[in-house]
């Protein structure tokens, strides 16, 4: 899948000059009204809303339920990015196309990568929890789901606030006040996740991908999963299924977890084998149209995850 992403990104880069040939001067010399912010996925979209008190509602490239791991920007998407004051992406392998187009974007577009806001990234893992040490000319692949830890969400929100202040210094005090209020909420969320983690009596077992590596690391949560966070696999090996079933029986777990928009087939098979129920833990990666319309936020979803862990 990575090769397909690279090929697509190369094609996008080649087309960028043509796309911009008729819109290079589309951004006005002076920004009137609110800043224009574009994000790839939901977490930074919500962080901007919370920091600005809803005064800035970003454009989000991913549609309801769309997966960033298979997303490819359209020419229209690239124009939207070029017309933005701030563009926020993950910075991981699924966003490799961003570096391909960056040199062709308007020089006034501030690009914020969430992975750049985090001090210590986690290397992406193979099925058997072996680190991936090589790909793409010996470049290390890192888990890109950095927002799944509220401690990281605070750091990302700080990075976003700096970008907002840089783009709109006249309102920097308002943005910093918004950041203070929001990080207070994130800190309370972090404390509650730590309490839920401390109360766990068994590891979390995922019959699915595991995008919560940063949360697991930051809050001391043990886990076993069918796939790594960015895996494109849909069927675990027989050895992995046996391992998960045996671990579930050994630890006496009563819940097997799956993530949003999953087929739930693997989780259901493990649950049936051990007499457990299945529950959703939502990575906040992308929301359904229904959840967006219902006003779900990063914090509201993470609080549902706390309940799922109980």
Steps between C-alpha positions, in 0.01 A plus 500: 500500500792733577624462142157600369500805726846601377395456136184704552690772684751524216215540254344770715829688517533490122150641460529777759658748258210451259244532779647826623558652155159661511476570873848607615366842595169379646589591860429869578791716607328572830294246692157632587301340779604175670805304404446217258617169645497164323559168677534147366310323778279560801727552805664828388167610353351476847805645676473816288127529575561468873798736515315771306168449675341401169598823326713301258349182361760335273436325174565127540625300202386156620133434443287323760650159570779534244834341592813717476709192425334469159418867441640678194445877463315625197600805297221686680646397837842632403346834400324515837832441676672765288231754588534433874695700755571186704498137390515231770588140417614195691855491371501122474537263207137541393579871449811436288331691217524823702878520457456439127280808455646727770750669270224602260269651760462870561785607725252648747345163584619391845524118518465345845581130537362343815793259522736800520327611820592177682837446667521122471328308224432126507631280222231318306488129579465175310232246591724341763592835658834512320608849405512597136854622448511541126285625219536768237879527492552396863257758637334399827121490503330648806153448637310809391201479737662745741175666606364187674684606817350816657850590615596520135175681419616777733833529317328499162258770617796709612659463156176597330465804724849619409406473131179695560687773687762522227236530228279741696709681766224753567292224659783307666379574852158359416656184357726452802206544736307244298795261519515538879130419538521202265815351650331519839229272359758274337690472828182390678443243225857380539452452874184297441671277244784441745249395766325264258838355398599451863173314563555252216552143621591350164651614169288645223453251218422639155375281220588787274764760422641674807525878458535562875874437540563850638217472750627157605852633548405817684254335741665162552240289319588146392346378177497231234374572151440324170673775300711810546342843473573557130475142381312438177438135593147379559561139598744408780714192471387180667786539748386851592139389547615217724714741701212743553252227595748339739585837658131581540437167673811533714412849625125439524404807301130557445535756220667490157541837331466626144548846350263723306388395150638150555330191362524365860547149360830425675387647832174304481684174427728543800209602721301193397796275574543631855144598592560875502313801363636746246525874552604801297800715581505799268834639385345837396682458169188583304135534593183391327273770362254411776756552776607832350139614479444391860780731615745236618840632605840351571427516873150353476628205297797438729265500799297228331827307468549534875158344555588222257814424700307459824 
